[in-house]
């Protein structure tokens, strides 16, 4: 048994309330009481049944945790992180052990001697308790007869300590009685002490450790037969028989006790397919298993699958696959515990999104005009605000699915390239007889008026992606790297994005360093959704301007999702000159502090994501993203999970084989487009700044310079 105090969320009016909790490992039950004294009398306020329960924690809060079971989510708060850790580990162990015991009991009957042994121990404890009651009673009489005040005071201290010890013995007997009847319960019923263990003092008063029961628990125990005269005498003890309930309950449910309505689990849970994966490496498997024709796939004129059309299709036709395959947690719980790193854990194929993580980073530039507009701002303040506007408006474009699906983990050496047209650039290209190409950089065949992008998976353990974007004529570039570190949180999956990016304005000599928020897949028992959380910073060392941005996670009761606040400061200033707030996926509003002028930072409904241009899959190299994952993408689009899993396994096996060959030959992996920078950073090998310094490409003035 484990017991102690925690706070439990009750409802909006009452909020957090102190409760005394007892974790009964044998019964797989977490009972709670309004006080420790009520617990010694068995007045149970409610209980949480732990069979098939799921523990959850919030990575943004180190003291709260949840238990989800029986279509309800109970919220608890410990004093600190260490206390929460003790409870979470004990609960996890109880859930796991109860599951093992249930499986064992189906095939092997419980040994009968355990019940008899505990029966004997309870009888012995009852006998010792009777002796203690007699001694304490005699001591009380002796102290009351003392005439000397000093002696009486000393005697009273001894008597008080004796009464405390007596209460502890009674408490221990209650726990023994619970243990005795839960080791081998009859129809799941806790029977309590019988009349044979009644303890009387010399005056015939019953001093047995009575275990009272709250009204809400008594409703669970209804005698099915009329009581005999003897049973009427012992009715208080019969009433204390406690059921190990079929469902968790709380006495305050009639008072709007709070549960997460959105966390109701799917009715049918099927185990997800498992894949045994180790470290992928370079290369790609070229074998193809055509997906089943559950969904019609786009075809070319010669009848082949049109992979380019598959990647451009952003429909959510497979939205129901989460519920069809059951809970992601069901799959995860067989492999992980709370707080465990998920880097090497294989997730089921059906939760995958039809694109690589490298392509998801590219989609952050879906509003390229907002990015290149930074250069056109005339003052340091306006440029910093424009960096903030581009940065905050980039996140909604990176999310394609209505549910939180996971992009493909890029294989080592995987590369993704694309570019975008800007306003007016397309018209100038159409009017020209021949398109001008930059001839170098991330996408050599794009024009100086287009924004180009390239990303490479530079490391697999840890998983690090490096990416780079540039606009030649605007003389602006962005160099970044991100290490994704995922963690299992029970009801959520947390992804810590460790890394940074640098926006460089070549002609102004300014650099803006940005960091990235953490990501969370919430409500993974049902239909998951994405949430961003944490504090990020944007800083310009040359001007001293900085922006503090906080992505606010949704509180478990009330509040909005996807909230963001931002404050922008000048050098050595404590008061922000610009503030903004709103939701990163809908709208944000800003205000200039000095003038009081307000403006819309961005409104997603008025912003159309610009389509990125990608080379056809048939022309891509073997290590380019869309070619690498084309068979998995086709199978997912066809709703053929088996074919998708098979294609994914072939890819992973090819990477394992290549990694083994390198290990046997003593070769190290060499990156293609990015190189290490410092102790933990990465940078693009031939950025625009380096090419400009060497005389290529030719310089063209931007609008801000023309104005000056």
N, C-alpha and C positions, 0 to 999 in steps of 0.2 A: 504494500500500500504506500501511496504517496499522498500527502495532504499539505494544505497551506492556503494562504489568502490570495485571491485575485480579484480584480474588478471585472464585472460583466455588464455589457451594454444591455439595458432593458428596453427603453423606448425614448422618444424625443423629450417627453416631459421629465422623466426620471434620470435619463442619461446613464452614466457609469455608476454602478452600485457595488459596494463591498460584498463579497461572498466568501464563505469558507468551502474549499473544494477537497474532495476525497477521490483519488483515483484508485479504483478497485481493479487490479490487473486480472484477477481470476474471473470476475464477472464481465470484464470488458466494459466497465461503466464509470463515467465521471459524474459523481453526484455533487450537488452544491447546496449549501445551507446559509441562512442569514447570519449565522455566527458559529463560532467553535462550540459554544455551549449548546446551541440547538443541535449541532452534529452529535454531541455525546448522548442526546436524547432521541436521535434519529428523526428529527423533524425536517425532512428533506424538502427543499424548495423546488428542486427540479433535477433532471439528470440528462446526460448526453450519452447515448449508446454508441460505442466505438467500433462495433462491427461494420466494416466497409466504410468507415469514416475517412475523411481527407483533411489533413492539417495544412494550413496556409499561413504564410507570414507576408508582411509588407516590407520591401527592401528600403522604403523611405522612412520607416518607423521601427525602432529597435525594441519596442516594448509590447506591441499588440500581436495577437495571432487569432486565427479562426479555426473552427471545426465545422466541417460541412458534412451532414449526414441526414438521412430521412427527409430530403427536400428542404432542409433548413441550414442556415449558416449562423452559428453562435460566435459572438465576438468577445474576446477576453483581453485584459490588459494586465501585464506584470509590472513590478516596480522598476525593472531595468532589463537590459539585454541579457544579462547573465541569468536572471530568474526565468525569463522567457525561454532561454535555451534549455534550462533544466526541464521545464514542463513539456516543451516540444519533443525533446528526446525521449522522455518517459512516455508520452502519449504515442509517439511513433513505435516504440518498442512494444507497448501494450497492444496496439492495433496489429502489428506484425505477429506477435506471439499468439494473440487471440485467433488470428487467421490460421496459424499453424496448428493450434490446438483444435480448432473446428475441423480441419482436414484430418487430423489424427483421430479424432473421436468418431469419425464416420466408419473407420475400419477397425479400431482397437478400443474396446470398452475401458472406461477409467478403472484403475485398481480400486477394489472395494476397501482395502485396508486404510486408505487415506482418510475416508470419512470416519471410520472407527477411531483412528488415531486422534483426529481433531475432536471427536466427541469426548474422548478421555481427557484431552487437554482442557477442554471447556469445563468439564466436571471438576478437575483439579483446581482450576482458576476460581470456580464458584466456591469451592471449599475454603480456599485461602481468603477470598473476599469476605466470607462469613466470619472468619476469625478476625480479620481487620475491622469489620463493622463492630463486633463485640468489644474489641480493644479500644477503638476510638470512642465508643459509647461510654465505656468505663472511664476513659481519660476525661471526657467531658464532664462527667459527674464529679470526678476528683477535683478538677480545676474549679468548678463552681463552688466547692466546699472550702477552698482555700481562703483564709482570713487575711493573711499578709498581702497587701496590694502588690508589693514587688514580686513575691513568689507567684501570685496569681497572674501577673503580667508575663512572667517567664513561661508559666504553664500554658497561657493562651497562645504564645508564639508556637510552642510545640504542637498544640492542638490544631492550629491553623495549618501548619505544615503537614500534619497527619491527614487532615481533610483533603488537602491538595493531592496527597499521595493516593488517598482513597478514590478521589475522582479519576485519577489517571488509571487506577486498576479497573474501575468501572468502564472507562473508555476502552481499555485493552480488551475487556471481555466482550464489549459490543463488536469490536473488530474481529475477534475470534469467532463470534457467532455468525457474522457475515461470511467470513472465510469458510467456516464449516459447511454452510448451506449453499455456497456457490461452487465449492469443489465438486459436489455431486448433487445439483439442484433437482428437485422433483417438479417436472413441468415448468421449470424456470422460476419457481416460487421460493422466495426467502422466507423460512419458517419462523425465525426468531426463537427466543428462549421459551421453554415449556414450563408448565406449572411445577414440574418436579424440581426445578432449579430455584424455586421461590425462597427468598432469604428473609427471615423474621427475627426481630430482636426479642428481648425478654418480655416486652409488653405485647407481643404479637403483631407489631407493625411491620408491614412489608417494606424492606429496605433494598429490594433487588434493584439492579440498574435498569430502570424502566426505559424502554425505547419508544418514545411517543412518535406519532406520525401526523404529518400535516393533512389538512382536509383534502388537498388536491391529490395526495397519495392514497388516502383511504378509499377514494372513489374507485381505485383500481382493484380493491379487494372486496368482493361481494360474496358472502357465504351462500353456497348453493343448497344447503340443508338446514333445517331448524336446529337451533342450539339446544343441547342437553343442559340440565341444571348445572352440571359441573362446568360445562363450556361457558355458561353465562357468568359463572364466578371468574373464569379466566378470559373473559371477552376482551379486556384491554390488551392482553398479550396476543390473542388471536388477531386483533385489529392491526397489530404492527407487522403482520406478514407482508413483506414487500415483494412486488413483482419485479423481475428483471424485464422491463417493458419491451413491447414489440417495436416501439418507436420512442425517440427522444421527446421530452416534453419540458415545459416550464410552467410553474403555477401562475405566472403573470401573462400567459398567452392571451387570456381574456382581456388584458389591459394593454393591448397593442404592443406586446413584446416584439422587439425588432428582429427580423430575419431578412436576408437578402433574397428578394423574390426572383432576381435574375439568375440566381445560382442553382435553380432547380435542375437536377441532373436528368439526362436523357433516360427514357423509360427502359430501353434495351441497350445494354453495353456489350460490345463484342471486342475481344482482344485484337489489337492491331498487329499487322504482320511485323516480324522482327528481322532485322538485318544485322549481321555481324561484321562491322566495319572497322578497319584500322586506317592508318594514314594513307590518303591518296597522294599521288605524285603527278608528274606531267604525262601528257599523252591523252588519248581518248579511244574508247572502244568503238569500233565502226560497225559491229554486228547490229542487225535490226530485226526486231520482232514486231510485226505489224500489230497495232492495237486492234481489239475487237471493234466491231461496227456498232457499238452501243450509241454513239453519236456520229453523225456524218461529219467527216473532216474535209476541209477545202482541198481541192485537187487542181493540178496544172492541166494544160491541154492534153498532155500525154498520159494522164491518169495517175501521176505520182502525187504523193502528199505535198501540198504547198506549205512548206515550213515557214516561209516568210509571212504568209497570211495568218498562220497559227500564232506567231509572236505578236502580230499587230492586233489580234483579236483580244480585247480586254474584257469580254463578257464574263459574268459570274455564273455560267451555266452549271458549274459543278459545286454551287454553294451548298447544296444539301449533303455533300459527301461527309461533312463533319458529323452530322447526326446519324447518317447511315452507318458510319464506322464506330460510333460510340465516342466515349470520352478519351481525350488524349492522356488524361491522368491515369486511366486504367493501364495504358501501355507504360507510362513513365514510372508508376509506383513499383513495378516489378524490377526496376533497374536503379532507382535513385532515392535519396533522402533529401530532406529540406536543406537548402543551402549548397547542394552538390553542384559542381561544375558540369555543364552539359556538353562541353566541347567534344568529348569522345562518345557521347550517348547518341544512339541512332534513333531518330524520330521517324514515325510511320510515314510512308510515302503520301498518303492521302491528304496530309496537311500542307503539302508543298505548293508554293505559288509558281506559276509558269514563267519564271525568269530567274536569272542568276542574280546573286547579291551584287555583282559588279554592275549589272544593268540597272538595278535599283538605285545605286549611287548616281548613275547617269541621269535618271529621271528627276533627280533633285535640281537639274538645270532646265526643267521643262518650261521655265519662263526666262529664256536667255536675255531678253531685253532688259529685265530688272537687273541682271548681273552686269552687263556692259554699261548700263546707265550710270554706274558708280563713277566712271571716269568723267562724265559730263557735268557732275555737280561742281559748282564754282567755289565752295568753301569747305574747310575741314569738317565743320559741323554737319553740313548737308551730305557730305560724302559718307560720314559715319552713319548717319540716319539711313542713307540708301543701302549701305552694307547690311544694316539691321533689317531693312525691308526685304531685300533679296533673301537673306538668311532665313527669316521666319516664314516667308511665302514658299520656300522650297520644300517644306516637309509634307504638305498635303499632296503634292504631285508625286512623291515617292511611294504613296500608298495606292495600290490598284484595286485590291479586293475589298469587299464590304466586311469581310471577316479577317481576323489576324492569321494570315497564312505566311509560311516561312519561305523565303527565296532559296534557291539551290545554294548549297555551300560550294563556292568555287573550288575547282581542283587546282593544285599547285601549278603555276605557269599559265593559267587561264587568262585570256585577254579579251576585253570588250572595247570596241571603237564605235563612235557615232559622231554626228555633227548636226547642227540646227541652222535653219535660215532665220534671219532677223527681219524686222519690218523694213521693207524697201529693198532688202538685199536680193530677193527673188526677182523683182522687176528688173533690176540692173543686170542680173545674169541673163534674163530672157532677151533683153535688148542687145546684149553683146553677141558678136558672131562666134566668139570662142571664150569659154570659161577660163578665168585666170586661176591657177592652182598655186598653193603656197609651196609645194614641192618638198616640204619637210614637216617636222612637228608630229603631233599625235595622229593626225589624219592628213597625209600629204596631198590627197586628191581634193580636199575641200578648198574653198576660195578664202581670201583674206577677210571677206565680209561675213563669214560664217563662224559660229562658235564650235570648236572641235573639242573632243573628249576622248580620253583613253584610260583604262583601268587594268591593273594586273594583280593577280593573287601572288604576292611575293613570299608568303610563308604559310605553312599549314599548321604547324604547332610552334607558337600560337597562331591562330588564323588572322593574318594581317592582309588587308587590301590597301593598295596605293592607287590613287587616281589623280588625274591632271586635266585641266581645261584651259583654253586660251582663245582670245580673239586677236588676230594679228593687227588689224587696222586700228583697233581701240587700244592696243598695247596694254592688255590686262591679262593676268593669268591666275590660276588657282591650283595650288599644289597641296595634296593632303594624303594622310594615311590613317587607317582606323583598324584597331584590334578589337574584335567583338568577343566579349567574355560573357557567356550565358550562364545563368544560375536557376535552379529549380526552387520555386517558392511555394509549392503546394498547390494553391489555386491559381498561381500565375507563373509565368516564365519571365525572368528579368534578363535583359541584355545590356551590359555595360559597354559603352562605346568609348574605348580608350584611344586617344589620338588627338590630332589637331590638323588644321588646315590654314593656309596662308594665302590671302588675296594680295596680289602685287600689282600696283599701278606704276608701270615702268617710267612713264614720262613725268610723273609727280614724285617719284622716289618714296612712295608710301607703301607700307605693308600692314595688313589687318589680319591678326591671328585669331582664329576661332576654335572653340572646342565644341563637343557634341553632347546632347542629352542622352540619358539612358532610355531604353525602350522596354515596354512591358506588354506581354500578351495576357490579358485579363480574362477571367471567366472561362478557363479552359475546360471546365466540366461540361459546358454546353457549347455555345457559339462564341468563340473568342473575339476580342476586340483589342485594338492597339491603343496604348497610352504612352506618352512621353513624360519623363520626370527628371528633375535635377536642375542644378544651376550650371549655366555656361557663361563664358565671357568672350567678348570681342574687344581687342586692344590694338591700338596703333602706336607703336613706340615713337614714331617720328613726330606725331602731333600731341601725344599724351592723352588723346581721347580714348574713352573706354565705355563699353556697354555691359551692364549686368542683366542677364536674362534668366528668368526662373520658369521652368515648365512645372506646373502644379498638377500633382496627381489627384484624382477625384477622391474626396473623403468617402468613407463607407456609407455615411448617411448624408443625403442632401448634397448640394454643390453641383457644379457643372463639370463635364469632361473637357479635356484638352485646353485648359486655361493656361495663359501665358502672361507674365508681366515683364516689363522692360524699363530700365532707367539708363539714360545716356549722360555721361559726365565729361566735362572738359578737364584739361590737365590741372591737377591740384585743387579741384573743386569738389565740395561735398554735396552741393545741391545740383540735381540733374537739370540739364537744359532741355531735355526731351523725355517724355514718358509715353509708354504704350501699354495697352492691355487688350485682351480678347481671347479668341480661340484660334489656334494655329490651323485648324481645318475649315474654318468658316470666315471669320472677319476679325481684324484688329483695328483699333482706333488709337491715334496718337495725338499728343498735345505739346506745343512749344511753350515752355514754362514762362519765358519772359513776356511774350506777346499774348499768351493765352489762346493763340490760334489752334484750332483743332483740325484734324484731317483723318481720312481713312488710310491707314497704312497699307492694307490690301483687303479685298473682298473676293473670296474664291469664286463666287457665282459669276463675277464679272471678269474672271481671268481664265482664258482658255489655254490649256497646256499645249505647247507647240510640239508637233510631232518630230521625233528624232529620226534622222536618216541613217540607216544601217545598210552595209553591203549585203546583197543576197546571200543566203546560207550556202548556196552552191559555189560561191566565189570566196568563201571564208577559209582561212587556214584551219587545220585540225584542232588547234588549241583555242580558237575563238568561241566565245560563250554560246552563241546560238547554235553553232554547229556541234559543240560538245554535248549540249543538252537536248538536241532536237527530238530524239526518240522518246525521252522521258516526257517532254512537252506534248508530243503528239498523243501519247498514251493517256496523260492526264486530261487533255482536251476531249478525248474519246470516253472519259470516265472509266477507263480500264486500269484499275489499281494494280492488278497482277502484272500486266505488261509494263507499267511504269516502274514497279519494284524490280522486275527482272532487268530492265534497261539500266536502272540506277546501280544495281549490283554489278553488272558487267563493267560499268565505268569505274566503280570503286576497286574491283579486282584488278583492272588494268593499272590503276594507280599503285596498288600494293605491289604488283609484279615489278613495275618500273622502280619503285622505291627500293625493293630488294636487290635489283640489279645494280643500282647505284651504291648500295651499302656493300655488296660483294666486291665491287670494283674499287671501292674507296673514293668514289666521286662525290663531290658536293653539288647541290643544286645551285645553278647560276641564273639569276634573274635576267630578264630581257630588256626592260624599259626603265626600271627604277633601281636605285642603289641606296644602301644604308646611309643615313646621315646622323652623326652623333651616336649616342648610346642606344637610342630606341626609335629614331625617326627614319623616314624614307623620303627620297626626292626624285623627281623625274630627271632622267639623264640629260635631255636636251631641251630645257625650258625656253620659252620665248626670250627671256632676259639674256640668257647665254647666247642665243643665236643673234639677237640684236647687237650685243657687245662685239660679236665677231663679224658684223657687217651684213648679216642675212637674218631675216628678210629686210627689204627696204622700208624706211620709216615713212609714216604718213601722219600728219598732224590730226589730233582729235579736236572735238568741238570746244572743249574747255580751253585748249591752247589757242585756238583760232580767236576765241572771245578775248583772251588776254592780249 
